[in-house]
Structures are given as structure tokens and as C-alpha cells.
């Protein structure tokens, strides 16, 4: 939670503060994201549905970081939060988020990286997996073990 969406439990599907901060930084030539866990989940679900439907256009729209695409993502996120509890949103997110090495979902990551069920992860193992979400390739423990360990610690 600390790395992806520190205000998850206390705000709606969007983070007004984060969006404003990111917009200013991006306008000044930098790059910063402001997607909440709910927004990331909505994007993941839209991409998954488009992929299953073999709909390349819908997949591209779900990936788009254009203003129109972000506004649509915000709309869907607000609607999603009205229909689902925070616990349901977090559970769905953890079951769909990409952890690198073709592992989607916490269960797949726990099995793939450590050959255990998610409920049996040790604290260091869970910390390593949590660190993957922000940049699964850069912190991949198979390809970049030192970076993964540094991120975990």
C-alpha cells in the first residue's frame, strides 16, 4: 500500500492531490503517475477483457495515457468504488496485478518465485513481491536479484 496508493483506505477511486501533483510535474517536463489502486485495477480489467475478446482497439484504449483515456479511467474508477468495498477492490487488484515473469496475481507470484501459496509467504518474501508492483522488470528477482533485494529491504 505504501508504494502504490498510500491514501487507498481514506479516499474515493481517484486521488485529487496525486492527480494535481502529477499534472504540474508533467507540464513542467517531468513524468509522474497518479493512478490509484482502483484506477490500476480498472485498467487491468479493461485490458484483460479486451485481450480475451481479441479487441486490439479496446486494448489500446485501456492502455492509453491520453487525457481522454485518463478521464474515462477516472469515471470507471468512481463507478467501481460505488459498487465494491475497499476490501473487494484490494483483493481484485492483488489477483490481477502483474508481478513480472508472466505472473499475474499474488498467488501466481508466490508460486512462481517461491513455490509457496500466498498465505505461506514469509515477511521477506512478501516484501520482495510487494516491491515488484512498481516496476516488475527492474526489480525482477530472477534477472536483477540485487535490485530486488535492495527494493525489498
C-alpha positions in Angstrom: 0.0 0.0 0.0 2.8 2.4 0.8 4.3 2.1 -2.7 1.1 2.2 -4.8 -1.6 4.2 -3.0 -1.0 5.5 0.5 -4.5 7.0 0.8 -6.3 4.0 -0.5 -8.4 3.4 2.6 -9.4 7.1 3.0 -10.3 8.4 -0.4 -12.6 7.7 -3.3 -11.5 6.0 -6.6 -9.3 8.9 -7.5 -6.6 10.9 -5.7 -7.2 14.6 -6.4 -3.9 15.5 -4.7 -1.9 13.0 -6.7 -3.5 14.0 -10.0 -2.8 17.7 -9.4 0.8 17.0 -8.4 1.4 14.7 -11.4 -0.3 17.2 -13.8 2.0 20.0 -12.6 5.1 17.8 -12.8 4.2 16.5 -16.3 3.5 20.1 -17.5 7.0 21.1 -16.3 8.6 18.3 -18.4 8.9 15.6 -15.8 6.9 12.4 -15.5 4.8 11.2 -12.6 1.8 9.0 -12.4 -1.2 9.4 -10.2 -3.2 6.2 -10.7 -4.8 4.8 -7.6 -5.2 1.1 -6.9 -8.7 1.3 -8.1 -7.6 3.1 -11.3 -4.9 0.4 -11.9 -7.5 -2.3 -11.3 -9.9 -0.8 -13.8 -7.1 -0.5 -16.4 -6.1 -4.2 -15.7 -9.7 -5.4 -16.1 -10.3 -3.4 -19.3 -7.1 -4.8 -20.8 -8.0 -8.3 -19.7 -11.5 -8.2 -21.3 -10.1 -6.6 -24.5 -7.4 -9.3 -24.7 -9.9 -12.1 -24.2 -12.1 -10.5 -26.9 -9.1 -10.1 -29.2 -10.1 -6.4 -29.5 -6.9 -4.6 -30.2 -8.6 -1.2 -30.3 -10.1 -1.6 -26.9 -6.8 -2.9 -25.5 -5.0 0.2 -26.8 -7.7 2.5 -25.4 -7.3 0.7 -22.0 -3.6 1.4 -22.1 -3.8 4.9 -23.3 -2.4 7.6 -21.1 -4.1 10.4 -23.0 -6.2 12.9 -21.3 -9.4 11.3 -22.7 -8.2 7.9 -21.7 -7.4 9.0 -18.1 -10.8 10.8 -17.8 -12.5 7.6 -18.8 -10.4 5.6 -16.3 -11.4 8.1 -13.6 -15.1 7.7 -14.5 -14.9 3.9 -14.4 -12.9 4.0 -11.1 -15.5 6.2 -9.4 -18.3 3.9 -10.6 -16.3 0.8 -9.5 -15.8 2.2 -6.0 -19.6 2.8 -5.6 -20.2 -0.9 -6.2 -17.4 -2.6 -4.4 -15.9 -2.4 -0.9 -12.3 -1.4 -0.4 -11.5 -5.0 0.7 -13.0 -6.3 -2.6 -11.1 -3.8 -4.6 -7.8 -4.7 -3.0 -8.4 -8.4 -3.3 -9.3 -8.0 -7.0 -6.2 -5.8 -7.6 -3.9 -8.3 -5.9 -5.4 -11.1 -8.0 -4.8 -9.2 -11.3 -1.7 -7.1 -10.9 1.4 -8.0 -12.9 4.4 -9.2 -10.8 6.8 -9.9 -13.7 7.9 -13.2 -15.3 4.3 -13.7 -16.7 2.9 -13.8 -13.1 -0.4 -12.1 -12.8 -1.8 -12.1 -9.3 -0.3 -12.6 -5.9 -0.9 -16.4 -5.9 0.9 -16.8 -9.2 3.8 -14.7 -8.0 4.1 -16.6 -4.7 4.1 -19.9 -6.6 6.4 -18.7 -9.3 9.1 -17.0 -7.3 9.0 -19.1 -4.0 6.9 -22.2 -4.8 4.5 -21.5 -1.9 0.9 -20.4 -1.6 0.4 -16.7 -0.9 -0.8 -17.4 2.6 2.5 -19.1 3.4 4.9 -16.3 2.2 7.4 -15.2 4.8 7.7 -11.5 5.6 10.8 -11.0 3.4 9.2 -12.9 0.5 6.0 -10.8 0.8 8.1 -7.6 0.9 10.0 -8.7 -2.2 6.8 -9.4 -4.1 5.2 -6.1 -2.9 8.2 -4.3 -4.3 7.7 -5.7 -7.7 4.4 -3.9 -8.5 6.0 -0.5 -9.2 8.5 -1.9 -11.7 8.2 -5.7 -12.3 11.1 -5.8 -14.8 13.6 -3.6 -12.9 13.1 -5.4 -9.6 12.7 -8.9 -11.1 14.4 -11.2 -8.6 15.4 -13.7 -11.3 17.1 -11.2 -13.6 18.1 -8.5 -11.1 18.4 -10.2 -7.7 20.4 -7.3 -6.1 17.9 -4.7 -7.2 15.0 -6.8 -5.9 16.8 -7.3 -2.6 17.6 -3.6 -2.2 14.0 -2.8 -3.0 12.7 -5.3 -0.5 15.0 -4.0 2.2 
